[in-house]
């Protein structure tokens, strides 16, 4: 019973640390120079990912993708999402609506060793809790891929 209590205390201690780190993370200024994925379009309006998005991966993250989603400490991935312009025949890119950062950080034990941070269209912190909003899906959909949903195939044209 003491072991279970100790684990619960550790979770309670590490979750606020993960949330604090996410709120203090900043968006790298140079991410547009990173490797860019192919365009992804989600037209299901009920989806969290409704819109057009691109994934940017720094060199460490690209090496992780090439290694079958095994990422080194410090690997950084950015997802930049855009609204879909209404009234065009095929989905056209509208205004940017959000940016999400994932950075491999072993201190973030409550989120599988990843820091998650969300930003608004202007690049300012979104104020949303990316730990509860993002990690649940990553844990469910990609735990076997180091909690990263995308793969190297997202970068192949």
MDAnalysis code that builds the backbone (N, CA, C; Angstrom):
import MDAnalysis as mda
import numpy as np

u = mda.Universe.empty(471, n_residues=157, atom_resindex=np.repeat(np.arange(157), 3), trajectory=True)
u.add_TopologyAttr("name", ["N", "CA", "C"] * 157)
u.add_TopologyAttr("resid", np.arange(1, 158))
u.add_TopologyAttr("resname", ["UNK", "UNK", "UNK", "UNK", "UNK", "UNK", "UNK", "UNK", "UNK", "UNK", "UNK", "UNK", "UNK", "UNK", "UNK", "UNK", "UNK", "UNK", "UNK", "UNK", "UNK", "UNK", "UNK", "UNK", "UNK", "UNK", "UNK", "UNK", "UNK", "UNK", "UNK", "UNK", "UNK", "UNK", "UNK", "UNK", "UNK", "UNK", "UNK", "UNK", "UNK", "UNK", "UNK", "UNK", "UNK", "UNK", "UNK", "UNK", "UNK", "UNK", "UNK", "UNK", "UNK", "UNK", "UNK", "UNK", "UNK", "UNK", "UNK", "UNK", "UNK", "UNK", "UNK", "UNK", "UNK", "UNK", "UNK", "UNK", "UNK", "UNK", "UNK", "UNK", "UNK", "UNK", "UNK", "UNK", "UNK", "UNK", "UNK", "UNK", "UNK", "UNK", "UNK", "UNK", "UNK", "UNK", "UNK", "UNK", "UNK", "UNK", "UNK", "UNK", "UNK", "UNK", "UNK", "UNK", "UNK", "UNK", "UNK", "UNK", "UNK", "UNK", "UNK", "UNK", "UNK", "UNK", "UNK", "UNK", "UNK", "UNK", "UNK", "UNK", "UNK", "UNK", "UNK", "UNK", "UNK", "UNK", "UNK", "UNK", "UNK", "UNK", "UNK", "UNK", "UNK", "UNK", "UNK", "UNK", "UNK", "UNK", "UNK", "UNK", "UNK", "UNK", "UNK", "UNK", "UNK", "UNK", "UNK", "UNK", "UNK", "UNK", "UNK", "UNK", "UNK", "UNK", "UNK", "UNK", "UNK", "UNK", "UNK", "UNK", "UNK", "UNK", "UNK", "UNK", "UNK"])
u.atoms.positions = np.array([
    [0.822, -1.201, 0.000],
    [0.000, 0.000, 0.000],
    [0.862, 1.261, 0.000],
    [1.985, 1.239, 0.713],
    [2.878, 2.392, 0.735],
    [3.457, 2.681, -0.646],
    [3.704, 1.622, -1.414],
    [4.240, 1.788, -2.757],
    [3.233, 2.534, -3.648],
    [1.960, 2.190, -3.536],
    [0.919, 2.862, -4.318],
    [0.815, 4.324, -3.906],
    [0.876, 4.583, -2.612],
    [0.815, 5.964, -2.122],
    [2.005, 6.768, -2.638],
    [3.179, 6.165, -2.664],
    [4.380, 6.852, -3.144],
    [4.253, 7.191, -4.627],
    [3.698, 6.267, -5.402],
    [3.506, 6.511, -6.828],
    [2.498, 7.641, -7.033],
    [1.424, 7.636, -6.274],
    [0.417, 8.698, -6.386],
    [1.020, 10.059, -6.060],
    [1.845, 10.125, -5.025],
    [2.490, 11.387, -4.650],
    [3.427, 11.848, -5.766],
    [4.186, 10.920, -6.335],
    [5.085, 11.266, -7.439],
    [4.308, 11.834, -8.628],
    [3.170, 11.226, -8.944],
    [2.341, 11.726, -10.051],
    [1.827, 13.126, -9.745],
    [1.385, 13.336, -8.524],
    [0.862, 14.651, -8.150],
    [1.945, 15.719, -8.176],
    [3.169, 15.329, -7.857],
    [4.287, 16.280, -7.878],
    [4.711, 16.577, -9.304],
    [4.784, 15.553, -10.154],
    [5.312, 15.754, -11.505],
    [4.302, 16.411, -12.435],
    [2.999, 16.228, -12.236],
    [2.017, 16.845, -13.113],
    [2.064, 18.367, -13.046],
    [2.073, 18.995, -11.845],
    [2.205, 20.456, -11.829],
    [3.504, 20.929, -12.469],
    [4.582, 20.172, -12.295],
    [5.852, 20.550, -12.929],
    [5.708, 20.525, -14.444],
    [5.023, 19.515, -14.976],
    [4.811, 19.430, -16.424],
    [3.942, 20.580, -16.905],
    [2.906, 20.911, -16.137],
    [2.033, 22.016, -16.530],
    [2.774, 23.345, -16.462],
    [3.633, 23.541, -15.457],
    [4.411, 24.776, -15.354],
    [5.365, 24.877, -16.538],
    [6.050, 23.778, -16.862],
    [7.005, 23.798, -17.976],
    [6.299, 24.121, -19.282],
    [5.112, 23.555, -19.482],
    [4.364, 23.824, -20.705],
    [3.989, 25.298, -20.797],
    [3.605, 25.884, -19.667],
    [3.192, 27.284, -19.703],
    [4.376, 28.226, -19.871],
    [5.591, 27.776, -19.537],
    [6.764, 28.639, -19.657],
    [7.555, 28.380, -20.939],
    [7.117, 27.422, -21.755],
    [7.822, 27.114, -23.000],
    [7.623, 28.247, -23.997],
    [8.613, 28.432, -24.850],
    [8.476, 29.445, -25.896],
    [8.576, 28.777, -27.265],
    [8.006, 29.418, -28.232],
    [7.992, 28.913, -29.597],
    [9.328, 29.242, -30.265],
    [10.048, 28.238, -30.771],
    [11.318, 28.525, -31.446],
    [11.098, 29.415, -32.668],
    [11.890, 30.458, -32.794],
    [11.723, 31.405, -33.905],
    [12.103, 30.805, -35.255],
    [12.984, 29.824, -35.247],
    [13.527, 29.293, -36.501],
    [12.791, 28.057, -37.027],
    [11.645, 27.709, -36.463],
    [11.055, 26.419, -36.839],
    [10.635, 26.339, -38.307],
    [10.392, 27.458, -38.976],
    [10.035, 27.396, -40.396],
    [11.202, 26.920, -41.264],
    [12.409, 26.914, -40.718],
    [13.560, 26.402, -41.467],
    [13.765, 24.894, -41.236],
    [12.984, 24.298, -40.354],
    [13.081, 22.861, -40.084],
    [12.434, 22.077, -41.224],
    [12.612, 20.759, -41.189],
    [11.974, 19.883, -42.185],
    [10.456, 20.004, -42.051],
    [9.783, 20.227, -43.174],
    [8.332, 20.433, -43.182],
    [7.637, 19.212, -43.782],
    [6.536, 18.816, -43.160],
    [5.767, 17.674, -43.655],
    [4.961, 18.046, -44.892],
    [4.359, 17.041, -45.476],
    [3.388, 17.292, -46.529],
    [2.147, 17.901, -45.871],
    [1.350, 18.529, -46.649],
    [0.123, 19.172, -46.158],
    [-0.879, 18.103, -45.733],
    [-1.457, 18.294, -44.560],
    [-2.491, 17.394, -44.041],
    [-3.801, 18.174, -43.982],
    [-4.861, 17.594, -44.516],
    [-6.163, 18.245, -44.510],
    [-7.148, 17.348, -43.779],
    [-7.825, 17.922, -42.790],
    [-8.874, 17.211, -42.058],
    [-10.157, 18.011, -42.242],
    [-11.137, 17.424, -42.941],
    [-12.367, 18.149, -43.251],
    [-13.520, 17.807, -42.307],
    [-13.290, 16.896, -41.388],
    [-14.306, 16.533, -40.394],
    [-14.379, 17.641, -39.344],
    [-15.467, 18.414, -39.367],
    [-15.597, 19.564, -38.474],
    [-15.681, 19.181, -37.003],
    [-15.965, 17.929, -36.698],
    [-16.027, 17.507, -35.291],
    [-14.646, 17.119, -34.756],
    [-13.653, 17.062, -35.628],
    [-12.299, 16.670, -35.228],
    [-11.539, 17.835, -34.610],
    [-10.762, 17.538, -33.593],
    [-9.860, 18.524, -33.002],
    [-8.884, 19.050, -34.055],
    [-8.590, 18.235, -35.060],
    [-7.615, 18.589, -36.087],
    [-8.265, 19.134, -37.358],
    [-9.533, 19.561, -37.274],
    [-10.195, 20.145, -38.438],
    [-9.342, 21.304, -38.948],
    [-9.037, 21.282, -40.234],
    [-8.236, 22.335, -40.840],
    [-7.095, 21.753, -41.638],
    [-6.137, 22.593, -41.915],
    [-4.942, 22.211, -42.670],
    [-3.758, 22.385, -41.748],
    [-2.916, 21.348, -41.670],
    [-1.761, 21.502, -40.795],
    [-0.492, 20.926, -41.419],
    [0.600, 21.440, -40.874],
    [1.941, 21.025, -41.265],
    [2.707, 20.679, -39.994],
    [3.627, 19.759, -40.133],
    [4.490, 19.371, -39.025],
    [5.900, 19.832, -39.383],
    [6.568, 20.448, -38.434],
    [7.970, 20.847, -38.603],
    [8.787, 20.059, -37.597],
    [9.900, 19.488, -38.053],
    [10.756, 18.694, -37.182],
    [12.193, 19.191, -37.277],
    [12.826, 19.403, -36.108],
    [14.232, 19.791, -36.132],
    [15.084, 18.566, -36.482],
    [16.397, 18.745, -36.582],
    [17.279, 17.647, -37.010],
    [17.190, 16.449, -36.081],
    [17.148, 16.685, -34.762],
    [17.043, 15.561, -33.815],
    [15.737, 14.804, -34.016],
    [14.655, 15.536, -34.214],
    [13.362, 14.886, -34.418],
    [13.348, 14.101, -35.724],
    [13.929, 14.651, -36.791],
    [13.974, 13.917, -38.063],
    [14.754, 12.615, -37.903],
    [15.850, 12.661, -37.136],
    [16.586, 11.423, -36.859],
    [15.709, 10.436, -36.101],
    [14.880, 10.939, -35.187],
    [13.958, 10.081, -34.443],
    [12.900, 9.454, -35.340],
    [12.365, 10.228, -36.263],
    [11.405, 9.676, -37.217],
    [12.066, 8.577, -38.041],
    [13.282, 8.842, -38.524],
    [13.999, 7.861, -39.349],
    [14.335, 6.598, -38.571],
    [14.431, 6.704, -37.250],
    [14.738, 5.558, -36.396],
    [13.460, 4.860, -35.916],
    [12.349, 5.096, -36.590],
    [11.108, 4.424, -36.228],
    [10.420, 5.030, -35.017],
    [10.452, 6.351, -34.911],
    [9.836, 7.090, -33.801],
    [10.506, 6.767, -32.461],
    [11.811, 6.854, -32.460],
    [12.605, 6.775, -31.222],
    [13.393, 8.081, -31.163],
    [12.933, 9.001, -30.301],
    [13.433, 10.362, -30.297],
    [14.429, 10.618, -29.177],
    [15.481, 11.361, -29.506],
    [16.511, 11.735, -28.538],
    [16.047, 12.934, -27.711],
    [16.614, 13.058, -26.547],
    [16.359, 14.211, -25.671],
    [16.571, 15.501, -26.456],
    [15.638, 16.425, -26.328],
    [15.742, 17.714, -26.999],
    [15.100, 17.763, -28.373],
    [14.660, 16.619, -28.903],
    [13.976, 16.619, -30.195],
    [12.767, 17.527, -30.113],
    [12.559, 18.350, -31.140],
    [11.435, 19.288, -31.138],
    [10.588, 19.127, -32.389],
    [9.275, 19.136, -32.178],
    [8.289, 19.003, -33.250],
    [7.274, 20.126, -33.072],
    [6.946, 20.793, -34.163],
    [5.939, 21.865, -34.157],
    [4.824, 21.457, -35.102],
    [3.586, 21.650, -34.677],
    [2.434, 21.466, -35.546],
    [1.796, 22.838, -35.715],
    [1.687, 23.268, -36.962],
    [1.102, 24.570, -37.260],
    [-0.214, 24.306, -37.996],
    [-1.312, 24.832, -37.446],
    [-2.627, 24.532, -37.985],
    [-3.307, 25.788, -38.514],
    [-3.985, 25.613, -39.649],
    [-4.668, 26.710, -40.327],
    [-6.149, 26.381, -40.496],
    [-6.967, 27.417, -40.505],
    [-8.382, 27.255, -40.820],
    [-8.519, 26.916, -42.294],
    [-9.663, 26.350, -42.649],
    [-9.977, 26.097, -44.054],
    [-10.815, 27.270, -44.552],
    [-10.388, 27.862, -45.675],
    [-11.142, 28.967, -46.280],
    [-12.450, 28.419, -46.826],
    [-13.525, 29.037, -46.423],
    [-14.844, 28.633, -46.917],
    [-15.058, 29.162, -48.335],
    [-15.835, 28.415, -49.100],
    [-16.221, 28.879, -50.420],
    [-15.283, 28.496, -51.542],
    [-14.210, 27.812, -51.241],
    [-13.323, 27.382, -52.327],
    [-13.669, 25.935, -52.666],
    [-13.465, 25.557, -53.909],
    [-13.804, 24.208, -54.355],
    [-13.076, 23.124, -53.588],
    [-11.773, 23.262, -53.453],
    [-11.000, 22.301, -52.671],
    [-10.498, 23.028, -51.424],
    [-10.180, 22.279, -50.379],
    [-9.741, 22.943, -49.142],
    [-8.537, 23.861, -49.379],
    [-8.722, 25.130, -49.060],
    [-7.661, 26.124, -49.207],
    [-7.265, 26.618, -47.817],
    [-5.992, 26.918, -47.689],
    [-5.441, 27.382, -46.418],
    [-5.941, 28.778, -46.077],
    [-6.547, 28.896, -44.908],
    [-6.985, 30.191, -44.407],
    [-5.991, 30.722, -43.393],
    [-6.483, 31.435, -42.422],
    [-5.610, 32.025, -41.404],
    [-5.101, 30.962, -40.429],
    [-3.931, 31.214, -39.883],
    [-3.361, 30.306, -38.882],
    [-4.227, 30.395, -37.629],
    [-4.509, 29.228, -37.008],
    [-5.324, 29.273, -35.798],
    [-4.634, 28.749, -34.555],
    [-3.576, 27.949, -34.695],
    [-2.841, 27.512, -33.503],
    [-1.517, 26.877, -33.896],
    [-0.632, 26.805, -32.900],
    [0.667, 26.164, -33.051],
    [0.891, 25.336, -31.791],
    [1.405, 24.125, -31.964],
    [1.669, 23.248, -30.828],
    [3.133, 22.811, -30.881],
    [3.763, 22.794, -29.730],
    [5.154, 22.359, -29.599],
    [5.208, 21.079, -28.793],
    [5.990, 20.121, -29.265],
    [6.365, 18.938, -28.488],
    [7.882, 18.935, -28.419],
    [8.426, 18.846, -27.218],
    [9.876, 18.768, -27.068],
    [10.196, 17.613, -26.123],
    [11.069, 16.723, -26.552],
    [11.469, 15.577, -25.724],
    [12.211, 16.104, -24.510],
    [11.685, 15.801, -23.329],
    [12.245, 16.311, -22.073],
    [12.004, 15.271, -20.988],
    [13.039, 14.561, -20.618],
    [12.906, 13.450, -19.672],
    [12.336, 13.872, -18.326],
    [12.368, 15.156, -18.007],
    [11.800, 15.622, -16.736],
    [10.275, 15.559, -16.731],
    [9.673, 15.490, -17.902],
    [8.210, 15.489, -18.024],
    [7.668, 14.063, -17.912],
    [7.830, 13.473, -16.767],
    [7.435, 12.074, -16.557],
    [5.932, 11.862, -16.697],
    [5.132, 12.829, -16.307],
    [3.670, 12.695, -16.372],
    [3.153, 12.673, -17.805],
    [3.976, 13.104, -18.766],
    [3.564, 13.135, -20.172],
    [4.522, 12.332, -21.045],
    [4.991, 11.222, -20.526],
    [5.799, 10.300, -21.317],
    [7.155, 10.835, -21.740],
    [7.671, 11.830, -21.020],
    [8.970, 12.391, -21.362],
    [8.904, 13.470, -22.437],
    [7.729, 14.051, -22.629],
    [7.543, 15.115, -23.621],
    [6.945, 16.345, -22.956],
    [7.437, 17.509, -23.345],
    [6.822, 18.769, -22.977],
    [5.853, 19.114, -24.100],
    [4.632, 19.439, -23.756],
    [3.624, 19.888, -24.711],
    [3.314, 21.341, -24.405],
    [3.241, 22.194, -25.417],
    [2.888, 23.601, -25.203],
    [2.054, 24.081, -26.386],
    [1.002, 24.837, -26.088],
    [0.124, 25.359, -27.126],
    [0.253, 26.866, -27.248],
    [0.096, 27.370, -28.471],
    [0.215, 28.796, -28.761],
    [-0.925, 29.206, -29.682],
    [-1.369, 30.430, -29.551],
    [-2.406, 30.971, -30.412],
    [-1.857, 31.354, -31.774],
    [-2.718, 31.899, -32.611],
    [-2.334, 32.301, -33.966],
    [-1.206, 33.321, -33.963],
    [-1.135, 34.131, -32.904],
    [-0.100, 35.161, -32.809],
    [1.209, 34.654, -32.215],
    [1.274, 33.379, -31.850],
    [2.482, 32.803, -31.271],
    [2.579, 32.957, -29.770],
    [1.602, 33.616, -29.151],
    [1.592, 33.774, -27.694],
    [1.022, 32.511, -27.057],
    [1.460, 32.176, -25.839],
    [0.916, 30.995, -25.155],
    [-0.617, 31.033, -25.156],
    [-1.226, 29.895, -25.425],
    [-2.683, 29.837, -25.595],
    [-3.446, 29.867, -24.276],
    [-2.797, 29.488, -23.187],
    [-3.487, 29.430, -21.910],
    [-4.234, 28.127, -21.703],
    [-4.316, 27.295, -22.718],
    [-4.948, 25.987, -22.582],
    [-3.966, 25.021, -21.933],
    [-4.484, 23.996, -21.311],
    [-3.637, 22.996, -20.671],
    [-3.327, 21.887, -21.669],
    [-2.187, 21.962, -22.352],
    [-1.870, 20.950, -23.358],
    [-1.607, 19.579, -22.746],
    [-1.311, 19.542, -21.447],
    [-1.084, 18.253, -20.801],
    [-2.374, 17.439, -20.835],
    [-3.477, 18.032, -20.408],
    [-4.735, 17.280, -20.399],
    [-5.363, 17.226, -21.784],
    [-5.178, 18.261, -22.582],
    [-5.803, 18.298, -23.903],
    [-5.058, 17.410, -24.897],
    [-3.726, 17.435, -24.890],
    [-2.926, 16.713, -25.888],
    [-2.527, 15.300, -25.461],
    [-2.012, 15.169, -24.261],
    [-1.358, 13.921, -23.909],
    [-2.311, 12.734, -23.865],
    [-3.556, 12.941, -23.499],
    [-4.503, 11.820, -23.460],
    [-4.584, 11.095, -24.788],
    [-4.697, 11.862, -25.879],
    [-4.759, 11.245, -27.210],
    [-3.423, 10.619, -27.595],
    [-2.341, 11.297, -27.290],
    [-1.026, 10.746, -27.627],
    [-0.793, 9.436, -26.884],
    [-1.232, 9.381, -25.651],
    [-1.070, 8.172, -24.848],
    [-1.906, 7.038, -25.434],
    [-3.111, 7.354, -25.861],
    [-4.024, 6.342, -26.397],
    [-3.611, 5.903, -27.803],
    [-3.240, 6.857, -28.657],
    [-3.008, 6.565, -30.076],
    [-1.571, 6.233, -30.455],
    [-0.602, 6.600, -29.618],
    [0.779, 6.433, -30.081],
    [1.782, 6.093, -28.973],
    [1.337, 5.455, -27.919],
    [2.259, 5.098, -26.828],
    [3.409, 4.222, -27.335],
    [3.144, 3.386, -28.333],
    [4.172, 2.498, -28.872],
    [5.125, 3.212, -29.835],
    [4.829, 4.476, -30.146],
    [5.669, 5.252, -31.062],
    [6.254, 6.457, -30.341],
    [6.636, 6.271, -29.080],
    [7.218, 7.341, -28.257],
    [6.268, 8.539, -28.144],
    [4.959, 8.260, -28.131],
    [3.895, 9.264, -27.948],
    [3.808, 10.281, -29.084],
    [4.409, 9.985, -30.221],
    [4.342, 10.879, -31.374],
    [3.424, 10.231, -32.412],
    [2.355, 10.913, -32.755],
    [1.357, 10.360, -33.672],
    [1.885, 10.306, -35.103],
    [2.622, 11.324, -35.510],
    [3.141, 11.371, -36.880],
    [4.311, 10.392, -37.033],
    [4.626, 10.076, -38.289],
    [5.753, 9.190, -38.610],
    [6.545, 9.790, -39.771],
    [7.592, 9.118, -40.153],
    [8.423, 9.578, -41.266],
    [7.595, 9.701, -42.545],
    [6.537, 8.891, -42.678],
    [5.685, 8.948, -43.870],
    [5.020, 10.305, -44.047],
    [4.867, 11.065, -42.960],
    [4.274, 12.400, -43.061],
    [5.202, 13.394, -43.754],
    [6.453, 13.027, -43.929],
    [7.424, 13.928, -44.547],
    [7.774, 13.504, -45.968],
    [7.259, 12.363, -46.395],
    [7.542, 11.877, -47.745],
    [6.529, 12.448, -48.706],
    [7.015, 12.980, -49.792],
    [6.128, 13.622, -50.770],
    [5.782, 12.695, -51.880],
])
